[in-house]
Amino acid sequence: MEAIRERWSKWFKKDFASFPDQPRSGAPSKLSDKHRVRLREWVATEPLTSQASVNRLKTDCGVGISAGTLRNELKRMGMCGNGHVTV
């Protein structure tokens, strides 16, 4: 228990700055920067459903992702939130 108390104390004293910012585990992204640029262009020029965008990525770029992965990627790009796509 003492080790836990010391760790918590260290975190609170340094305002959690002692956490190392390291790459997270998980699979690498299936989308490259080139794919993200295309997605941004598609969203800006024509309204597509998530599934239509997924199908277009598969057809045009040969990249297979799920609609959920697409929505997560759009959120990371700052283009989707609260159910609305923003350009």
N, C-alpha and C positions, 0 to 999 in steps of 0.2 A: 504494500500500500504506500510505503514511503516513496518508492520510485514514481508511482502515479502522481502523488502530490507534488513531487519535484518537477515533473514534466508539465503539469497544469500551471504551476507557479511560473515556470519559464515562459510558457505560452502567453500568459496574461501580462507578464512584465514587458515582453517584447511585442505585445499586440499582435500575436500570431505571425510575426515576421520571421520567426525561426522555422516555419514550415518551408521545406524546400519545394520549389516549383519545378517538378520533374514531369517528363512526358507520362501520360496516362497509359494504362494497359488497354488492350483491345485491338481490334482489327484496324489496319490502315484504311484510310478513306478510299472509296472506289472512285471518287470524283477528283479530277485534276483541276488546276486553275483554269485550264481551257474549257472544261465542262461547266465550271461555275460562271464563266463569262457568257457562255451560250445560254445557260439558264436565265441569267440576268437579262439578256437580250429578249428571250422569249417572253418572260414575265412583263417586260416593258412594252412589248409590241402587240401581244395578243393574249386574251384571257384563255388559259388552259386549266383544266382540272388537274389535280395531282396525278391521277392515273394517266391522263393524256400526256402530261409532261414525262412521266416514267416511260410510257410507250415511245415517245419521241426520242428520248435519250437512248433507248435500246436500239431503235431503228437508225438514227442518225450517227450515234457515237459508239454503238456496240457495248454500252454500259448498262448492266442490269442492277437496279436498286428497287427497293420497295417504296410505296407511296409515303409511308411513315418516315423513311430515311430521307426522302426528298423534302418533306415538310421540316424535318430537323435541320437539314442543310440550308433551306431558305431562312429559317430562324437565325442560324449562325451568320448568314449573310445580311441580316437585318431587314429582310424583305417580307417577313411573315410574323404576325403576332396577333393574338386574340381572334384568330379565325380570319384575319384580313391580310391580303397581300398588299404590301406597300412598295412603291417604286420610287 
